[in-house]
Amino acid sequence: MTTTPEIHTQTPEIHTPVTSEEIAHVFDEAPPPADLSGYGVEDWVTLAVFWLMVSCVVAQFFTRYVLNNSLAWTEEIAIYALVVVVFLGSSLCVRASRHIQVDFLYRYLPKPAGRALSTAVDVVRIGFFGYATVLVWRYASLIPDEMMTTVDLPKSLVFNAVLAAFALMTLRAVIVAWQNWRRGYSVLENPAAFDGSEA
């Protein structure tokens, strides 16, 4: 006995015709006002340090390949700026729940088990960032007078920035955990609520 395969037909897409005048009038509309309320203090500091890093890399490229006489300090400053960008950027990712995460398991767990596991993840994250803050503070206190190689600046500037970033990550993790608790779900349990795909 043979069965005939089902044939799935798709409904054709319907495109509303748009005239060139209608397209042109779109550009006459005033743009919506800029909303900067979604940005935290770490976003602005990270942006400033990022542009410092870019400036050093451009200066290094220009002096090395155009002037054939590179500035030695640009590489060191760019490296330290990259370190600060990475850790302050991590604070931004904690606040926005944008770190890499695996939410596959939550699709198959019962809702109470998923809520409990998500809460445990929040607690572990807070503990990890808090412990890392203590470790960086201990390390920074061991080398308060160590200077950079090519610039007469203390390395403690970099280590204190990393310390501030870890402290901020801890604070942001506490805030995110509290928001998840009040909301009743986290990004792990309901990713669509955070990426806008359920709207």
C-alpha positions in Angstrom: 0.0 0.0 0.0 1.5 3.3 -1.0 0.7 6.7 0.3 0.9 9.9 -1.7 3.1 12.6 -0.1 1.4 15.7 1.1 2.0 18.8 -0.9 2.3 21.9 1.1 1.4 25.0 -0.8 2.5 28.4 0.3 0.3 31.4 0.0 2.0 34.0 -2.3 3.4 37.1 -0.7 1.3 40.2 -1.3 3.3 43.4 -1.9 1.5 46.7 -1.6 2.5 48.9 -4.5 4.4 52.0 -3.4 4.8 55.0 -5.6 8.1 57.0 -5.8 6.2 60.0 -4.3 5.3 58.0 -1.2 8.9 56.9 -0.8 10.2 60.4 -1.2 7.7 61.7 1.5 9.3 59.3 4.0 12.4 61.4 4.0 10.3 64.5 4.8 9.3 63.2 8.2 11.2 64.4 11.2 13.4 61.7 12.7 12.3 60.5 16.2 14.2 62.1 19.1 17.4 60.3 20.2 16.8 58.2 23.3 20.0 57.8 25.3 18.3 56.6 28.5 19.2 53.0 27.7 22.9 53.6 28.1 24.9 53.2 31.3 27.9 55.0 32.6 30.1 52.1 31.5 28.9 52.5 27.9 30.2 56.1 27.7 33.5 55.3 29.4 34.0 52.3 27.1 33.3 54.4 24.1 35.9 57.0 25.1 38.5 54.3 25.9 37.7 52.6 22.6 38.4 55.8 20.6 41.6 56.3 22.6 42.6 52.8 21.4 41.7 53.5 17.8 43.6 56.8 17.9 46.7 55.0 19.2 46.4 52.2 16.5 46.0 54.8 13.7 49.0 56.8 15.1 51.1 53.7 15.2 50.2 52.7 11.7 50.8 56.2 10.3 54.2 56.6 12.1 55.4 53.1 11.2 54.4 52.8 7.6 54.2 56.4 6.4 56.9 58.2 8.5 59.0 55.0 8.9 59.6 56.0 12.5 57.0 54.4 14.8 56.0 55.8 18.2 56.8 53.0 20.7 54.2 54.2 23.3 51.2 53.8 21.0 51.3 50.0 21.1 51.4 49.8 24.9 48.6 52.3 25.3 46.5 50.5 22.7 47.0 47.2 24.5 46.0 48.6 27.9 43.0 50.5 26.3 41.9 47.2 24.8 42.0 45.5 28.3 39.8 48.3 29.7 37.4 48.1 26.7 37.0 44.3 27.2 36.2 44.5 30.9 34.0 47.6 30.8 32.3 46.1 27.8 31.6 43.0 29.8 29.8 45.1 32.4 27.6 46.4 29.5 26.9 42.8 28.5 26.0 41.8 32.1 23.5 44.7 32.3 21.9 43.8 28.9 22.1 40.0 29.4 24.2 39.7 26.3 26.9 37.3 27.4 27.0 33.9 25.7 24.4 31.6 27.3 22.8 28.2 26.6 19.1 28.3 26.8 18.4 25.0 25.0 17.8 23.0 28.3 15.1 25.5 29.4 12.8 24.5 26.5 12.4 21.0 27.9 12.3 21.7 31.7 9.1 22.3 33.5 8.5 25.9 34.3 9.3 25.7 38.1 12.5 23.7 37.4 13.5 26.3 34.8 12.8 29.1 37.2 14.9 27.5 40.0 17.8 26.7 37.6 17.7 30.3 36.2 17.8 31.7 39.8 20.8 29.4 40.6 22.6 30.8 37.5 22.0 34.3 38.7 23.4 33.5 42.2 26.4 31.7 40.7 27.0 34.7 38.4 26.9 37.2 41.3 29.3 35.0 43.3 31.7 34.7 40.4 31.9 38.4 39.7 32.1 39.2 43.4 35.0 36.7 43.8 36.8 38.1 40.7 36.4 41.6 42.1 38.2 40.5 45.3 40.9 38.8 43.4 41.6 41.8 41.1 41.6 44.1 44.2 44.2 41.8 45.9 46.4 41.8 42.7 46.1 45.5 42.2 47.2 46.1 45.8 50.3 44.0 45.3 51.7 46.2 42.5 50.7 49.8 43.3 54.0 51.4 42.1 54.7 49.4 39.0 55.1 51.6 36.0 54.4 51.1 32.3 57.3 50.3 30.0 57.2 53.1 27.5 55.1 55.7 29.3 55.7 57.3 32.7 52.3 56.2 34.1 51.5 53.6 36.8 49.9 50.3 35.7 47.5 50.7 38.6 45.4 52.9 36.3 44.7 49.8 34.2 44.2 47.5 37.1 41.9 49.9 39.0 39.8 50.2 35.8 39.5 46.4 35.6 38.7 46.4 39.3 36.0 49.0 38.8 34.7 47.0 35.8 34.4 43.8 37.9 32.7 45.7 40.8 30.3 47.1 38.2 29.7 43.6 36.8 28.8 42.4 40.3 26.4 45.3 40.8 24.8 44.8 37.4 24.5 41.1 38.1 22.7 41.8 41.3 20.3 44.2 39.5 19.6 41.7 36.7 19.0 39.0 39.2 16.5 41.2 41.1 14.8 42.2 37.8 14.5 38.5 36.8 13.1 37.6 40.2 10.4 40.4 40.0 9.6 39.7 36.4 9.3 35.9 37.0 11.6 34.9 34.1 15.1 35.6 32.8 16.6 35.7 29.3 17.4 32.0 29.7 13.7 31.0 30.2 12.2 33.4 27.6 14.8 34.7 25.1 12.1 36.1 22.8 11.1 38.7 25.4 14.6 40.1 25.3 15.3 40.2 21.6 12.0 41.7 20.5 10.9 38.7 18.4 7.7 38.1 20.4 6.4 41.6 19.6 
